[in-house]
Amino acid sequence: MSRDELIELVTVTGHEKGSSGFCIDENIEKVEVFAAVKSVGRTEYYEALRNGTQVSIIFIVDPDDFKLTEREVIVDDEVRKIRASRVIYDGITYLIRRTYQNNFGMLEMTCSEVE
């Protein structure tokens, strides 16, 4: 499967809160990488629905490309590593629901469209 689609991996590095304490903006970083795009299989689609989630697309990327999104942030005085939580593809934003390394050493990201 060729990785010939350009996607953006989005890492949320922080939030800005207004005077009322609610989030008014996000600090994000984007990394462009090449990916293969695959449909969600029937079994995986219905399994996700059973768990209260709707998945719509799978992106396949090189694990080293995904590591480019890794950042360290401070949360409650502790340093934590975070990675991309969203994908932007063809103007649509997707939430990464699950990642796993397949038998070919590539990283598969199962995603749902952000409503």
C-alpha positions in Angstrom: 0.0 0.0 0.0 1.6 3.3 -1.1 1.7 6.2 1.2 0.9 9.0 -1.3 -1.6 11.1 0.6 -0.4 14.2 2.5 -2.0 14.5 6.0 -1.3 16.8 9.0 -0.8 15.3 12.4 -2.0 17.7 15.1 -0.6 17.8 18.6 -2.5 19.9 21.2 0.3 21.3 23.4 -1.9 23.4 25.7 -5.1 25.4 26.2 -5.8 29.1 26.8 -8.5 29.9 29.2 -10.6 33.0 29.4 -11.5 35.0 32.5 -14.5 32.7 33.1 -12.1 29.7 33.2 -13.4 28.1 30.0 -11.1 27.1 27.2 -11.1 29.8 24.5 -8.2 28.6 22.3 -5.8 25.7 21.8 -2.1 25.7 21.3 -1.4 23.3 18.5 1.5 22.0 16.4 1.2 20.4 13.0 3.5 18.0 11.1 2.9 17.1 7.5 3.5 13.4 6.6 2.6 11.0 3.9 0.1 8.3 4.6 -1.9 5.6 3.0 -5.7 6.0 3.5 -7.9 2.9 4.0 -11.6 2.3 4.7 -12.7 1.0 8.1 -13.7 -2.7 7.8 -17.2 -3.8 8.7 -16.1 -5.7 11.8 -14.1 -2.8 13.2 -16.9 -0.3 12.4 -19.6 -2.3 14.3 -17.2 -3.1 17.2 -16.6 0.6 17.6 -20.3 1.4 17.5 -20.9 -1.2 20.2 -18.4 0.7 22.3 -20.1 4.0 21.7 -17.7 5.3 19.1 -18.0 5.8 15.4 -14.9 5.3 13.3 -14.7 6.4 9.7 -11.1 6.1 8.3 -7.7 4.6 8.8 -4.4 6.3 8.1 -1.2 4.3 7.8 2.0 6.1 8.5 5.7 5.4 9.2 6.1 5.1 13.0 9.1 7.5 12.8 6.9 10.1 11.2 4.4 9.8 14.0 7.3 10.2 16.5 7.9 13.6 15.0 4.7 14.8 16.8 6.1 13.9 20.2 6.3 16.8 22.6 7.0 17.2 26.3 4.5 19.3 28.3 4.2 20.2 32.0 1.0 19.1 33.6 0.6 19.5 37.4 4.3 20.1 37.8 5.1 16.9 36.0 6.7 16.5 32.5 4.6 14.3 30.3 5.1 13.1 26.7 2.2 13.7 24.3 1.7 12.8 20.6 -0.7 13.8 17.9 -4.3 13.3 18.8 -5.9 14.5 15.5 -5.4 14.3 11.8 -6.4 16.8 9.1 -7.0 15.2 5.7 -8.6 16.8 2.7 -9.9 19.7 4.9 -11.6 17.4 7.4 -10.4 17.0 11.0 -10.4 13.5 12.5 -9.8 12.4 16.1 -7.3 9.5 16.5 -9.2 6.8 18.4 -6.6 4.0 18.3 -3.1 3.4 17.1 -1.3 0.1 16.6 1.7 -1.2 14.7 0.7 -3.7 11.9 2.5 -6.8 10.7 4.5 -4.7 8.2 6.0 -2.3 10.8 3.7 0.6 9.9 1.5 2.5 12.3 -2.3 2.4 11.7 -4.4 5.1 13.1 -8.1 4.4 13.3 -10.0 7.8 13.4 -13.4 9.3 13.6 -14.6 12.5 12.1 -14.8 15.5 14.4 -18.4 16.8 14.5 
